[in-house]
Amino acid sequence: MKRSSKISSTEFDLAFDTAKDVSGALDTGKARRPLREQRRVNVDFPAWMIESLDREAGRLGVTRQSIIKVWIAERLAAPAGT
């Protein structure tokens, strides 16, 4: 699909549905992921906990930060009282 400054929604849908490249019709300069903006926090953990996190992260092949994020997200998504 050639780059165009404007394209109708019908043209966009048709191009998308026929597996054509629609990236030229998208303005990604201001794209945002809702509820995904990041903020930095500092948390102090005891040394034994860091060592355990590092072992588990190594076993899973991910970073310490990734495993912390996943575990906290799972806990926050769980029903209250579990």
C-alpha positions as CSV (number, residue, x, y, z in Angstrom):
1,M,0.0,0.0,0.0
2,K,1.5,3.4,-0.9
3,R,1.9,6.0,1.7
4,S,-1.1,8.4,1.8
5,S,-1.9,11.2,4.1
6,K,-5.5,10.3,4.2
7,I,-7.3,7.0,3.6
8,S,-11.0,6.2,4.2
9,S,-11.9,3.6,6.8
10,T,-13.4,1.5,4.1
11,E,-10.2,1.5,2.1
12,F,-8.2,0.8,5.2
13,D,-10.5,-2.1,6.2
14,L,-10.3,-3.6,2.7
15,A,-6.5,-3.3,2.6
16,F,-6.2,-4.9,6.0
17,D,-8.6,-7.7,5.2
18,T,-6.7,-8.5,2.1
19,A,-3.4,-8.7,4.0
20,K,-1.9,-5.6,2.5
21,D,0.6,-3.4,4.4
22,V,-1.5,-0.7,6.1
23,S,1.4,0.7,8.1
24,G,1.7,3.7,5.8
25,A,-1.8,4.8,6.7
26,L,-1.1,4.8,10.4
27,D,0.3,7.8,12.4
28,T,2.2,6.0,15.1
29,G,4.0,9.2,16.3
30,K,1.5,9.7,19.1
31,A,0.5,6.1,19.7
32,R,0.1,5.2,23.4
33,R,-0.7,1.9,25.2
34,P,-3.5,2.8,27.6
35,L,-2.7,1.9,31.2
36,R,0.8,0.8,30.2
37,E,2.7,4.0,31.1
38,Q,5.6,3.1,33.3
39,R,6.7,4.7,36.6
40,R,9.8,3.8,38.5
41,V,9.7,2.5,42.1
42,N,12.4,1.4,44.4
43,V,11.9,-1.6,46.6
44,D,14.3,-3.0,49.1
45,F,14.5,-6.8,49.3
46,P,16.5,-9.0,51.7
47,A,19.5,-10.7,50.2
48,W,18.0,-14.2,50.4
49,M,15.0,-13.0,48.5
50,I,17.1,-11.5,45.7
51,E,19.1,-14.7,45.5
52,S,15.8,-16.7,45.2
53,L,14.5,-14.4,42.6
54,D,17.7,-14.7,40.6
55,R,17.6,-18.5,40.7
56,E,14.0,-18.6,39.6
57,A,14.6,-16.0,36.9
58,G,17.6,-18.0,35.6
59,R,15.6,-21.2,35.6
60,L,12.9,-19.5,33.5
61,G,15.3,-17.6,31.3
62,V,14.0,-14.2,32.2
63,T,15.3,-11.2,34.0
64,R,14.8,-10.5,37.7
65,Q,12.6,-7.5,36.8
66,S,10.5,-9.5,34.5
67,I,9.7,-12.2,37.1
68,I,8.9,-9.6,39.7
69,K,6.5,-7.8,37.3
70,V,4.8,-11.1,36.3
71,W,4.4,-12.3,39.9
72,I,3.0,-8.9,41.1
73,A,0.6,-8.8,38.1
74,E,-0.7,-12.3,38.8
75,R,-1.2,-11.4,42.5
76,L,-3.1,-8.2,41.6
77,A,-5.3,-10.0,39.0
78,A,-6.2,-12.8,41.5
79,P,-9.6,-12.5,43.3
80,A,-9.4,-10.9,46.7
81,G,-8.7,-13.2,49.6
82,T,-6.7,-15.8,47.6
